[in-house]
Amino acid sequence: YQPGRRDDVLDAFVKSLYLDRECAEAWCELVDYASYVPHVPTFTHLLARCPIACRAPLLHRLLAVSFQKDQAGKMSPAAGERLRAAMLDLVDAEGDYPSITLLNNFLRRST
């Protein structure tokens, strides 16, 4: 994060994802950037736009954010619970079975 460079950074992420939507690394870096001001609807929107083929790394990153184990660690526990529930609802509604399995396995281990 660089103060005063927000628009430049977001522009770079958008261009990167426009060129290769299946670049999981770019999706994860965008989540890292967004985690400095964590917002559940923003994260669920990003997950919805991410191609299913590259969701696994993104889900791991979002789970880290939801448990305050990311580099920023700014998401509240209540927002983390909402994010986890929203992620599960989204992948369930889309019938994304690999993501449903990943989330259920991770959430089972963390309780």
N, C-alpha and C positions, 0 to 999 in steps of 0.2 A: 504494500500500500504506500502510495506517495501522495502526501497532501497536495491538493490543487490539481491533481492529474486524473480525477475520477472519470471525466468524459473520455479522455484519451485511452484509459485502461478499458473502459466498457466498449469503446469503439474497436479496440484490438480484439477483445473477446468475440464480439459479434462478427467481425471479419473472419476470424479463425474458424468459428463454427459455421459460417456461411460457406467457407471453402471445403470443410470436411466435418459434416455433422456427426460423424461417427468417431471423432477424436475424443476418447474418454478423458484424456489428460486435460484438454481444454475445458470440458464440462466441469471437471473437478477443480480446476484453477478458478473458474468462475464462481463456484460454490465457496471456495476459500475467500475470494474477494468479498462476496456477499455476506460472509459470516461475521464481518466486522460490524454490521448492522443487521442482525438476524431477524428475519421476517418470515413467518411460516408460509403465507401465500406466495411469496417470492420463490421459496425453495420448492414448493409443490408445483408451481408453474414451470420451473426449470426441469423438474423431474418429468413432468408431462410432455415437455418438448424434446427431451433426450430420447434418441432412438433406443428401442428395447435392447438391441444388440450390444450397446455399451453402457447399460445401466448398472451393472454390478459394481464397478468402481465408484460410481456416483452415489449409489446407495450406501456403501461403506463410509463415504465422506459425509453424507447427510446424517447417518447414524452417529458419527463422531461429533458432529455439530450438535445434534439433539441431546447428547450426553455431556456436553461441555468439554469434550476431549479433543477439540480441534485447536488450531493455533491461536484463535481469538478467544474461545471459551466464553462467549458473551450471551449465549442463549439461556434463558431462565429455565428451570426444571419444568414449569408448567407449559411453557412454549415447546420444550422438547417433547413432552408427552403428546401435545397437539400435532407436532410435526410427524412423530412416529405413526400416530393414528391416521393422519392425512396421507402419508406415504402408502400405508397398507390399504387404505380405501381406494386410492388412485390405481395402484397396480392390480387390485382385485377387480375393480370396475373394467379395467382394460383386458383382463384375463391373462396378465403377464405372469405365468406360473413360475418361471425361474426366479423372478423378483419376489413373488409371494413366499416361496420357499426360503429364499435368502433372508428376508425380513423375519419370518416366523422362527427360523432357526436361531438367528441372532438374538431376537427378543426373548426367546425361551432361555437361552444361556445367560442373559444379563439379569434375569429375575431370580 
